[in-house]
Amino acid sequence: MTEQRIVFPVAGDKITVPPEGTTLSEAEKIKKGICPCCSGTLVFQEGCKACYGCGWGGCE
């Protein structure tokens, strides 16, 4: 069996930056596929969201 990885789409593969002076909450970042720790791209692997950049995992 091969490992399957799904990359979350992030506004056409570009991370959108909120207007200056505003920040996204952790939940909003995760919903948009942005890592809440390092702002990297989240992937969906083995039923959980994860970041390869910093090791953050959403199923902890």
C-alpha positions in Angstrom: 0.0 0.0 0.0 1.4 3.4 -0.9 1.3 6.4 1.4 -1.1 9.1 0.2 -0.6 12.8 1.0 -3.1 15.5 0.3 -2.0 19.1 0.3 -4.6 21.6 1.4 -5.3 24.3 -1.2 -4.3 27.7 0.0 -5.8 30.4 -2.2 -4.2 29.1 -5.4 -1.1 27.8 -3.6 -0.4 31.3 -2.3 -0.7 32.1 1.4 -2.8 35.2 1.7 -1.6 37.7 4.2 -4.2 39.5 6.3 -4.3 43.3 6.3 -1.6 44.9 8.4 -2.6 45.1 12.1 -4.9 42.0 11.9 -4.0 38.5 12.8 -5.7 35.1 12.1 -6.6 33.0 15.1 -5.1 29.5 15.4 -8.4 27.9 14.2 -8.6 30.3 11.2 -5.0 29.4 10.2 -5.7 25.7 10.4 -9.0 26.0 8.4 -7.0 27.8 5.7 -4.3 25.2 5.6 -1.7 27.3 7.3 0.4 26.0 10.2 -0.4 27.9 13.4 3.3 27.6 14.6 5.5 28.4 11.5 2.9 29.5 8.9 4.0 26.7 6.6 1.5 24.7 4.5 -0.5 21.9 6.2 -0.9 18.5 4.6 -3.5 15.9 5.4 -1.9 12.6 6.3 -3.2 9.5 8.0 -6.4 11.3 9.0 -4.6 14.3 10.6 -3.4 17.7 9.6 0.4 18.0 9.8 3.2 20.4 9.0 6.5 19.1 7.6 8.2 22.4 8.3 8.1 22.4 12.1 6.4 19.0 12.9 3.1 20.4 14.2 0.3 17.9 14.2 -3.4 18.4 14.5 -4.2 15.0 16.1 -2.2 15.3 19.3 
